[in-house]
Amino acid sequence: MTTITTSVPIQFSSTTTSTLSLLEKCKSMPVLHQIHASVIKTGLTSHTFLMSKLISICTNSRSPSDMNYALSIFNSIEEPNFFIFFTLIRAFADTPNSLQSILLYSKMLTTLEEFHGLEFSIPSVLKACGRSCAFEEGRQVHGQIMKTEFQYDPFVSNSMLRMYFDLKDIRSARRLFDTMPHRDVYSWNSMVAGYLKAGEIGLASEIFREMPERDLVSWNSMIDGLVKHGKCELAREIFEMMKHKNVVSWTCMISGYMLNHRPKEALDLFRKMLSSGIEPDPAAIVSVLSAIADLGFVEEGKWIHSFVCRSKFLSIESGVIGSALIDMYSKCGYIDNARDIFKSISHRRNIGDWNSMLSGLAIHGLGKEALEILHDMERMEIEPDDITFLAVLRASSHGGLVQEGQMCFKTMCEKYKAVPKIQHYGCMIDLYGRAGHLEDALKILQEMPFEPDVLAWKAILSSCLKHGKIEQGRFAALRAIELAPKDSSSYILLSNIYAKTGRWEDVAKIRSLMKERGVKKVPGCSSILIKGEIHEFLVGEEIDSDVVKKLEEMVFRLNSEGYRPDLNQVLVDEEKDKESLLSFHSEKMALAFGLINVSKGAPVHIVKNLRVCSDCHSFFKLVSKVYNRQIILRDQNRFHHFNDGSCSCNDYW
């Protein structure tokens, strides 16, 4: 591709020179407005180069207001040159208003007498056609290109490829590719990326195999595209085929595992990355911290934290690493560590840091502290966003702070003029439902400007189960099942309602319905980390004899303290089977294993995939007292810190 050259030096007056000097130092739009006013007063608006500099600075941020200001300057220029057109066409192509780029290109063709430098604008207008779904305009630009020497420019040809893929016209993209006079590695990469974006995995693989040469971009694009379509095994095969991997290769694969909810593989691959001598980038660190947060075990997270602190290239203060650390410590049960990180970086005023801290407080049920953080944001004039309010509403719900939650919702709508999303209404339904205010919850459900989703109906259903509202619960369950017929939790909650009232025939009908529809109950699974190894306990699997003996011992000791199993938690009609089934809930097995293997004085950390039942909750409270052990349990919804016979949730969960 050619470059813009100037053969004759440009002579400027002293006024023009001083104005250009001011523009070089300009760092903000208010200052630029002042300079522009001075240009108008001094009659320099006819100075094309000066005006082009004004426009160029306006387009740096790509913000709508700045782009509109640039357009107003452009409209005041009597004879704009190709460079001014090019600057605006390129800038608008990268904005939501990319259609403006096409309009400017059309105006340029009808305004300019000579088209020197036209090739610089063509890739941008092609991008704009793709982004704006301007199919006919894109075809017209393609036709124009084919009448010129630009068709031999690889940069222009590759831009046409990307446009057709953006327009989802795969056939035209393939025809263009097959007829391209010069195909470089970028052309092949564009085809692979385009097919992957369109979900055409087979065609992408075919092009990838046919490539005469592959660079790192080729390999990394293929891996990234495959993991985004859930093809982790195929992506890993290609990853292992690579003779030379860079940090992007490793990060693509690690992030891909996280995208597909496979945190163990992500963590294992990160370890291999370090052992191969590759220095991780911030994206890899954030992905592996997310993996650790999902698993819920802090030892690896602490090591990553110290690794970041020792690194010359990574910093808690930069990017999103600080937010990721807050999230990791919170989800691993170490809320104090999360607070320490937050205090050290909150001066950055990064909304992501504040939201991570608020979300962490929410899952620990620390509603009052979350409200204090929100007040701190208001005092520091940090404007909360929708994620902020979502976290505070969840914290209020888990803490039983009904009035505070109402006030938060009101503040969001009235003070900040934020439009609540369905998730915010869902939090309000949950807030009222947990507190037993079922009428208020139903009022929100009926009056919100959205059709209730499955989560809203399940919140009503859980409230009905907790507070014994049978008929309302049945109705909510049927609506939830209608919206998500393969989600087993709604069937189970409805079964629980029937079982609580002894309606065993209805329980049997629900089981038959699940079997008929092929809906399988998600088995309870609890995990515990011992000496760097994760041990999982799944309901229905064979149990180690030492764990069975320990469980029997625990039940015997707890019975002497007044423990009586809550048999309502078991959906069978035979009393003799209920107690046996309760004893082997996955979290109890994990706890027994923890008491055997975790040294005395150290807390026992357990992660469960489902909500803890009331019997196991009572069981854990008594174990913490009888065995004098601190137990930290993370279930599907929140954390429970058991100590000396009580739980941090105050039995409100």
N, C-alpha and C positions, 0 to 999 in steps of 0.2 A: 504494500500500500504506500502511496506517495505521502510526502509531508509538506506542510505549508511553509513556504519560504518567502522572504521579502528581500528584493534586490536593492531597493533604494532606501537609504536611511530616512526615517520620518523626522521632520523638523517641528518642534513644539514651541509655542510662545511661553513666556515666563508664567503667565496665569494658568495656562494649561498644564505646565510642568508641575507647578505647586499643587494643583488639583489632583493630578495623577499621584503625586507623592502622598497626599492625604488618603487617597483610595487604597494605596498599598498598605497603609497603616490601619485602615478601617477594620474594626473587629465586631461591630454590631450594627443592626438595622437602624436604630435611632440616629447613630452617627452618619450612616449612609444617607438617611433622609435629609440631614442638614447639608451634606455635601451636594446632594442633588438640587436642593433649593438654591445653593450658591451657584451651581452650574446654570440654572435657569436665569438667575439675576444677572450673571455676567455674560449672558448670550452665547454660551458654549454648547447649546443643545445641537448645533449643526456639526459639532466635532464628532465624527463617527467613532473614532477609536476610543474617545473618552466615554461616550455613551455605551459602547460595547463593554467597557470595564465595569460600569455601573450595573449593567445587566448581569454580567458574569458573577459579580459579588452577590447579587440578589438570589441567584439560582443555587448558591452553594448549599443552603440548608434544605432545599426542596420542599419547604413548608408551604401550604396553600397560600397564606397571606403574602409571603415573600415572592412566590411565583406570580401571583396576581400583580404585585408591584412591578416586577420585571416586565410583565406584559404591558402594563400601562406606560412604562418608559419606552418600550418598543413601539407602541402605537403613536408616540409623539415624534418618532424619527421619520423624516420625510423620505430618505433614501437609505434604508438599511442594507448593509453589505452581507455577503454570504456568511461571514464569521458570526455576525449577530444572529442570523437565522440558525446557523449550526448550533450555537450556544443554547438557544431556547428549545430547538427541536430535541437535542440530546437531553436537556434537563427535564422537559415535560414527559419524555418517554419513560422516565423512571418514577413518575408520580401516578396517583390514581386518575388524574386528568390527562392520561396519555393521548386521548383523542385530540387534544390541542396540538400535539406534536404533528399529527397528520394534517391538520388545518394549516399549520405554519409551513409545512413542506409544500402543500398545494399553492399557498400564497407566494412562496419563494419561486416556484416554477413560473408563475405568471408575472412576477415583479422584476426578477433579474434578467438582464439581457445576455449575460455570460454565465456559464455554469462551472467556472473554475472552482474546484473544491467540493463539487456536489457529492463525490463519493464518501466524504466524511459524514454527511447527513443521512445517507441511505441506510446504514446499519441501525441507526436510531429510529428512523421512521418504520423500518421493518419490525423492530421490537415493539413500537407503539401499536402497529397493526395487530400483532399477536396479542398484546395485553388488552386491547380494546375490542377484540373479537371482530375486527374490521376486515372481513374476508374479501370482499370485492376490492377494497382499496389496496389490500395486500397483493392481490392478483394483478392489479394495474401497475403497482410499483415493480413487481416481478417482470411484467411485460416490458416496462421501460428499461429495466436492467438488461434484458436479453437483446435490446437494440444497440447496446453500447459495449465498450471494452470492459465495463465493470463486471460483466459476467465471468471474466477470467480472474477476478480478484478473489482469492480464497476467503478473505474476511467478509466480503459481501455475500458470497455463496453460502457460507456457514450461517450468516445472519438470516438468510432466506430459509434455511433448514429449520432453525429454531422457531421462526415465525410460523411455519406450517405445523410444527408440533404444538405450538401454543394454540393454534387454531383447531387442533385435534384433527387435522387433515393428514393422516399418516400416509395415505397413498401418494399425495402430491409430494410429500417429503421424500418418499422412497424414489419416485420418478426423478426428482431433482438430483438426488444423490447419485443415482445410476447414470445420469447424463453429465455430471460435473466433469469438466475437462481436467481439473486439478483437484485431487483429493488429498489433503494433508491429514495428519493424525488428529487435528482438531475436528475435521469433517467426520471422521469415524467416531470420535468421542461424542459429537453432537447427535449422531444417529443412535448410539447406545443409550445416551441420556434421554433422548426423546422417546424411544421405545419403552424404556423403563418407566418414565413419567406417565405414559399411556397405559401401563400395566401389561404391555406385550413382552413378557419375560422371555418367551421362546425366541422371538425375533431379535431381541436385544442380545441374547446368548449367541445366536447365529452370527450377527454382525461382529460381536466380540471375538468369536473364533476365527472369523475371516480377516481380521485386521492384520495388515502386513507388518505393522510394528505397534507396540503398545507402550505408552509412557505411564508414569505413575498416576496421571489423571485418569487414564483408561481404566486401570485396575481399581482405583478408589471409587470412581463413578459407578462401576459395576457393583461393587460391594455395597455402596450406599443405596443404590436403587433396589437391590435385592432385599436388604433388610427392611426397607420401607414397605415392601410387599410381603413381609413375613417369611421370606425364604432364607432363614438364618443358616440352615445346613449348607445350601448351595453357596451362600456368601462365604461361609467358613472354608469351603473347598477351594474357592478362588483365592481367598486370603492366604491359605497354606501353599498355593501354587506360586505365589509371588517370590521371586528371588531377592528383590530389594523392597523393603517396606519402609515408609517414612512415618512420622508421627500421625499424619492424617489417616493412613491405612489402619493403624491400630485404633485410633479414636473412632473411625467409622464403624469398625466391628464391635468395639465396646459399647458405643452408643446404640448400635443396632440391637444388641442383646437387651439393653434396657428398654428400648422402644417396644420390644416383644415380651416384656415382663419375664426376663430370664436373668435375674441379678447374680445368681451363682456363677454362670458362665462369664458374665461381665467382669466379676471380681477375679476369677481365675485367669482370664486373659490379661487383665491389668497386671497381675503378678508376673506373667510371662513377658509382658512389655518391659517391665523394669529389669527383669533378669537378662533381657537381650540388650540392655544398655541404652534404650530409647528414653529420652527425657520427655515425660508427658506434658501436653499443653493444657491450658485451662479447661478446654472442652472435655478432655479425658478425665481430669480431676473431678469435674462436676458430675460426669457420668458415673464414675466409680463411687463417689460419695452418695449419689442417688441409689446405687445398688446396695450399699451398706445400709442406707436408711430403710430400704425395702426389707432387707433381711432382719434388721433390728438389733444387730450386735455391734457394740461400739469399739471393740479392740482394734479392728482394722481401721476404723475411722480415726481413732486417736493417732495411729501410726501415720495415716495420710496427712493429718493435721500437722504433725511434727515434720513430715517430709516437706510440706508447703513452706513451713517456717524456715527450714534449712536451705531451701532452694534459692538460687540466685535469679531464677527466671519467673518464679511464681510468687504471688502475694495475696494475702487475705484482703488487702485494701483495694485490689484491682478487680474489675469485672464482677462476676457472680460467685466467685469461690467463697467469699464470706457468707453470702446468703445460703449457699449449699451446705456449709459447715453448720450453720444454725439449724437448718432443716435436718441434717444428719443426727446431730446431738439430740434434738427434740424427739425424733422418731425412734431413737435408741433408748429413750428414757432418761437421758441426762440433761434435764431442762436447765440445771444450774450452769453447765458448760455452755449451753446455747446462750444463756443470759450473758455470760462473760464475753463471748465472741461479739454479741450484739452491742454491748457497752463499748467495746474497743473500736467498732466501726460505724456506730450510729451517727457520728458526726458527719459522715459522707452524705447524709440526707437522701440516700438511695432508697426509693420506695420498696424495692425488692427485699432489702434487709429487714425493714419494719414489717412487711407482710410475712416473711419467714418466721419472725419472732412471734407475731400474733397467731399464726397457724400452729406453731409449737405449743403456745399457751392453751389454744383451743383443745388440742387432743389430750392435754393433761387436765382439762377441766378447770383451768385457772381463769375464770371469767372476769373476776374483779381486777386482776392484774392486766388482762387484755384491755379492759376499759381505761385503765390508767395510761397504758401505752398510747391508746387513741387520743386521750387528752394531751399527752406529751406532743403528739404530732400536731395537734391544733395549736398548742402554745408556740411550737417551733415553725408554724406556718408551712408544714409539709402536707400537701393536699392528698387526702386518702383517695384510693381508687376503688373499683368494685370488689377487688380481691381483699382489700383491707376490711371492708364492711362485711364481706362473707365470713372472714376469719373471726371478727368480733361477734357476729351473730351466732356462729357455731360455739364460740367460747361461752356466750351467755346461755345458750341452750344446754350445754353440758354442765354448766354450773347452776342451772335452775334460776337464773336471773331474769325473770319475765319482764319486770318493769324496765330494767336496764336495756334489755333487748328491744323492747318497744321504742324506747328513746333513741337507740342507735338507728333503728329503721327510719324513724321520723327525721333524725338529723341528716341521714343519707339523702332523703327525698327533698326536704325543705331547705336545709342549709346549703348542701352541695349540689342540689338540683340533679342528682344522679338518678337515672332510670333503673329501677330494680329489675334484675333478670329473674328467670324462673328459679334459679338456685337461691336467691335471696328470699323469695316467697316460701320456698321449701324449708329454709332455716326457720322462718317464722312459724310455719305449720309444725315443725319439729319442736320448737320452743314451747308453744302452747300445748302440744300433745303430751310431751314429757311431764309437764306440770299438771296434767289432768284437765286443762281448759279445752275440752274437745269441741265445744260450740264455737269458741274463738278460732280454733284451728280449721274447722269446717267453713267458717265464714271467709277466712283468707282463701281457702281452696276454691270457693264458689265465686269470689269477687275479683281474684287476680286476673290480669288481662292475658292469661295463657290457658291453654288446655292443660289440666293437671297431668304431669308425667308419672311414670311408675314410682319414682322416688317419693313424690308427694303422697300418693296413695299408700305406699308402704309405711310412711311416717304416721299416717292416720291409723293404719292397721296395727302398728306397734303400740300406739297409744291405747287403742281399744283392748289389746291383749293385756297391757299393764294395768288398766283401770276397769277391766271386766265389762266392757261394752260389746256384748256379743253380736247383736244384729248389725250395728254400725261397722264392726270389724269384719263381719261376713261380707257386707257390701263393698268395703274398701278392698278386701282380698280379691273379690271377683273382678273388680276394675283393674287391679294391679296385674292379675293373671291374664286378663284380656289384652293389656298393653305389652306384657312380656311373658308369653306362654311357656317359654323355656327356662324362666328364672325359678329355681326351686324354692327360694326363700319365702315367696308369697304363699305357696302351698303349705310349707312347714308352719308358717305363722298361723294360717287358718286352722291347720291340724291342732296346733297348740291351744287355740281358742276352744275348739270342740273338746279336746282332752280335758281341759280345765273344768268343763261342766259335765264331764262323764258321757259325752255323746260319741261313744266308741264306734257306732255304725257310721256316723259321718266321717270319723277319722279314717275308717276303712275305705269309704267312698273316695276320699281325697287321695289315698294311696293308689287305688285302682285307676283314678284319673291320671295320676302321674305316670303310672306304668303304661297306660294306654297312649299317652302323648310322648313317651320316651324321655320324660323328665327325671333326671337322677339327682338325688340329694347330694350336695357337696359335703364330702366327709370332713369331720373335724380333724384338723392337723395342727399340732403344736411342736415348736422347735426350741432347742436350747443349745447354746454354744459352750462346749467343754474343751479346754486346751486347744483352741483353734479349730476344732472340728464341730460341724453342725449335726446335731442328732434330732431326727424327726420322729414323732409319734403320731400314728394315724389310727383312727378308730376302725376296729375290725381286723387289724393286722396282729400277727403273733407277738406276744409280749415276753420280754426277757424275764426269767424266773426271779432275778434279784429285784426287779421293779415290782413284780407281783407281791413278793414278800414285804417290800417296803410299804406298798400301798395297804396291805393287810395290817401292818403295824400302825400306820398312820390312822386308819379307820378305828382301830381298837383304842388308841390313845385319845382320839377326838370324841369317841362315844362317851368316854368317862368325863369329858368336859361339856356334855350335853348336846353334841352334834346329832341331828336326826336328818337323814337325807330327804330332800324335797322331791318326792316321787312324782309330782305333777310335771316334772321336766322330761319324763320318759313317755313316749307315745305308744305304750302297750297296755293292754287291759289286765294282764296277769301281774299281781303284786309281787310274786316271788322273783320275777325276772327284772323288775324295775331297779332294785337296789344293786344288783350285779352289773346292769348296764351303766348305771350312774358312776360306779366305781372306776370304770375304764374309759371315762371321758379323756380325750387326748391331753388336756392341760394338767389333769391329775397325774397321768403317767409321766409327763415331762417334769412335774414338780417332784415326784418320787425319785426320778433319775437325778435331778438336781441336788436333792438332799443327800443322796449317796455320794455324788462326785464333786460338788462345790464345797470348798473349804469353809469351815465354820467362821462366821463373822462376815463373810462375803455375801452380797445380795444374790438372789437367784433370779435371773432374767429369762422370761418365757415369752414367746411370740405365738399368738394363735390366729388362724385365718378367719374364724367366725366370732360372733359376739359370745362372751362368756355367759353361761347360764347362771341362774340365781343359786342353784345348789353348789356349783363349783366356786362361786363368789363367796358364799358362806364358809365353804370348806377351806379356801385359801386364807380367810381371815383368822380362822381358828388355828391353822397350821402356823401362821406367823406368830401367834401367841404361844402355843404349846411348844414349838421348836425354837422359839426366840430367833426367828429369821426374818430378814427383810425380803419381800418377794415383789418383783416388778413384772406385771403382766400387761402386754399390749395385745388387745383383741382387735376385732375388725373396726371398731369405732374410736377407741380411746385408750389411755393408760390407766391402770389401777396400781397404786403403790400400797401394798399391804404391810402393816407394821403393828405389832403388839395388839392384834385382834381387831384392827379397824382398817378401813380403806380410804384412800384419798378422795374417792368419788362420793363419800358419805352416803353410800348405797343409792346413789342417784345416777343411773346410767341407762 
